Amino acid sequence: MGPLKKAIFTEIRNKHEKATPLDDNQLNCLLFHHPDGLRLSLTGFIVIKAIFTAYSFEIPDTLKSRHQLAMAQFTYPYFLTPRRLILFSDMDAMTIKLSGGVEQYLENSYQSSLCNRQPG
């Protein structure tokens, strides 16, 4: 478990009394869709949006599975609904705006990940 998640768990324990008795692994399973990823569960979204600033973007109907693969490259927690992508990183939010929207940003991220793969 990375230092970002540990810092998030510390902040959650400071803000929510009910989280105090939970260890890092329990919080990880409760807050995240997958223990190794940064995609938030509904519970995680509710808890984290009460503490951190959320940046919401509309998702087009043309979102593809490769775009979801690109989301795995986010370095901060995010929440995904059928219509919205909610980020908790102002840098990611600014990059999406500068890229022309969610779909273009994710397409660029996916293409970049293909270029960075090592053959083999």
VENWO-V617416 format. One record per residue. N is the residue number from 0. SS is DSSP state (@ for helix, = for strand, . for the rest). Layout:
n: <N;N>
ss: <SS;SS>
This chain:
n: <0;1;2;3;4;5;6;7;8;9;10;11;12;13;14;15;16;17;18;19;20;21;22;23;24;25;26;27;28;29;30;31;32;33;34;35;36;37;38;39;40;41;42;43;44;45;46;47;48;49;50;51;52;53;54;55;56;57;58;59;60;61;62;63;64;65;66;67;68;69;70;71;72;73;74;75;76;77;78;79;80;81;82;83;84;85;86;87;88;89;90;91;92;93;94;95;96;97;98;99;100;101;102;103;104;105;106;107;108;109;110;111;112;113;114;115;116;117;118;119>
ss: <.;.;@;@;@;@;@;@;@;@;@;@;@;@;@;.;@;@;@;.;.;.;.;@;@;@;@;@;@;@;@;=;.;.;.;.;.;.;=;=;.;@;@;@;@;@;@;@;@;.;.;.;.;.;=;=;=;=;.;.;.;.;.;.;@;@;@;@;@;@;@;.;.;.;.;.;.;=;=;=;.;.;.;=;=;=;=;.;.;@;@;@;@;@;@;@;@;@;@;.;.;@;@;@;@;@;@;@;@;@;@;@;@;@;@;@;.;.;.;.>
